[in-house]
């Protein structure tokens, strides 16, 4: 099928993964995350779904490209050596492979994502 319907970010179609993602390492506070993978290609190189994180900071290094649309919350991303950038509900942005820095969730974030492995 060429079209796939997801659940909503408030009610995904799948159960969440509740462990931190492998490349996310808590550095401040006690953040938690949930990841709902609504679709993944057979080769595992393209994933789409929803993600939620509670306040706190993670050190993260991206080896993938991630397209994000934030439905709720506020987060500040600081790529090492660069100025912080803050994103809020309604923002849409792309994190390219090579981002190495801090993801700080200031207010619980809920987002839709599309991840492409290089």
Buried (B, 14 or more C-beta within 10 A) or exposed (E): EEEEEBEEBEEBBBEBBEEBEEEBEBBEEEBBBBBBBBBEEEEEEBBBBBBBBBBBBBBBEBEBBBBBBBBBBBBBBBBEEEEEEEBBBEBEEEBEEEBEBBBBBBEBBBBBBBBBEE
